[in-house]
Amino acid sequence: MATVYAVGVGPGDPELLTRKAERILRSADVILAPVSNPAEASVALGTIREFIDESRQEIIVHQFPMTSDRSRLIPAWQEAAALIASHAEAGRSVAFITIGDPLFYSTFIYLLRILREQWPQLPIEIIPGISSINATAAQAALPLVEGDEKMVVIPATAGIEQIKAALETYETVVLLKVKPLYSEIIELLRATGREQRAVFVERVGSSRQKVLTDFSEIANHTPDYLSLMIIK
Ligand SMILES: C[S@@+](CC[C@H](N)C(=O)[O-])C[C@H]1O[C@@H](n2cnc3c(N)ncnc32)[C@H](O)[C@@H]1O
């Protein structure tokens, strides 16, 4: 029985991988990369290209639907877990790669539950990665929290009311998945006089990285899925 690894590959810059992640990626027999849109390249796979050898390692790109509809997600998770288990049971080590960290809003969390439940004998090792939040703070040279300050992370899909309440409670609010609620977030920042306190970052760590601190630029931007905001 070979080991299943969940490897956090960081936000998109190959230099932000840990040495452990690199070692495992070079030695794994199978690399499994998640994508949500089959027409788009896997960001995680693009990040690790220089560490893998396609003539020796099997690269599998597995599609997970971009939806909150669990009746479509559960079969995709189940299928991926079965694929991972079948390779590991046949003695081939598998590295499931994930952007940022594997236990931070990642598909791997669902796979981990299924694997533990249905294949409890499988050895699983998790290699942490630098999350998009840490990479964003570093790029913007923005301290996340200090002293006894508190920080909250909210997927913007939770809704504008939750964001509003968080802004009143925490010194630092990190908003992930901002795309679907972007115009409402912009309006909320205006209405609460927080125009000068927001940083917007898209595709941090990649060649397409955008870091915006000027509110009019933030307000006029059309974000893509890989973007977040930190509001102090
Ligand atoms: C499903 S979560 C994945 C989080 C990831 N596991 C991590 O540790 O950063 C996806 C959200 O994370 C944020 N994100 C992930 N990678 C990013 C990047 N390179 N630049 C900006 N935001 C990113 C975006 O808000 C995106 O909608």
The ligand as an SDF file (V2000), in Angstrom:
LIG
                    3D

 27 29  0  0  0  0  0  0  0  0999 V2000
  -11.3460   27.2770   -2.6950 C   0  0  0  0  0  0  0  0  0  0  0  0
  -10.4380   28.6500   -2.0230 S   0  0  0  0  0  0  0  0  0  0  0  0
   -8.8210   27.9620   -1.9770 C   0  0  0  0  0  0  0  0  0  0  0  0
   -7.9560   28.5450   -0.8840 C   0  0  0  0  0  0  0  0  0  0  0  0
   -6.5660   27.9210   -0.9010 C   0  0  0  0  0  0  0  0  0  0  0  0
   -6.6090   26.5450   -0.4480 N   0  0  0  0  0  0  0  0  0  0  0  0
   -5.5690   28.7060   -0.0400 C   0  0  0  0  0  0  0  0  0  0  0  0
   -4.9610   28.1310    0.8750 O   0  0  0  0  0  0  0  0  0  0  0  0
   -5.3460   29.8890   -0.3330 O   0  0  0  0  0  0  0  0  0  0  0  0
  -10.3770   29.6640   -3.4290 C   0  0  0  0  0  0  0  0  0  0  0  0
  -10.2890   31.1190   -3.0590 C   0  0  0  0  0  0  0  0  0  0  0  0
   -9.0200   31.3760   -2.4860 O   0  0  0  0  0  0  0  0  0  0  0  0
   -8.5330   32.6300   -2.9220 C   0  0  0  0  0  0  0  0  0  0  0  0
   -7.2860   32.3870   -3.6940 N   0  0  0  0  0  0  0  0  0  0  0  0
   -6.6810   31.2150   -3.8960 C   0  0  0  0  0  0  0  0  0  0  0  0
   -5.5400   31.3690   -4.5850 N   0  0  0  0  0  0  0  0  0  0  0  0
   -5.4230   32.6950   -4.8280 C   0  0  0  0  0  0  0  0  0  0  0  0
   -4.4590   33.5010   -5.5080 C   0  0  0  0  0  0  0  0  0  0  0  0
   -3.3860   32.9530   -6.0870 N   0  0  0  0  0  0  0  0  0  0  0  0
   -4.6450   34.8440   -5.5370 N   0  0  0  0  0  0  0  0  0  0  0  0
   -5.7280   35.4070   -4.9370 C   0  0  0  0  0  0  0  0  0  0  0  0
   -6.6810   34.7000   -4.3050 N   0  0  0  0  0  0  0  0  0  0  0  0
   -6.5370   33.3650   -4.2510 C   0  0  0  0  0  0  0  0  0  0  0  0
   -9.6240   33.2570   -3.7950 C   0  0  0  0  0  0  0  0  0  0  0  0
  -10.4390   34.0630   -2.9660 O   0  0  0  0  0  0  0  0  0  0  0  0
  -10.3870   32.0450   -4.2750 C   0  0  0  0  0  0  0  0  0  0  0  0
  -11.7210   32.3710   -4.6070 O   0  0  0  0  0  0  0  0  0  0  0  0
  1  2  1  0
  2  3  1  0
  2 10  1  0
  3  4  1  0
  4  5  1  0
  5  6  1  0
  5  7  1  0
  7  8  2  0
  7  9  1  0
 10 11  1  0
 11 12  1  0
 11 26  1  0
 12 13  1  0
 13 14  1  0
 13 24  1  0
 14 15  1  0
 14 23  1  0
 15 16  2  0
 16 17  1  0
 17 18  1  0
 17 23  2  0
 18 19  1  0
 18 20  2  0
 20 21  1  0
 21 22  2  0
 22 23  1  0
 24 25  1  0
 24 26  1  0
 26 27  1  0
M  CHG  2   2   1   9  -1
M  END
$$$$
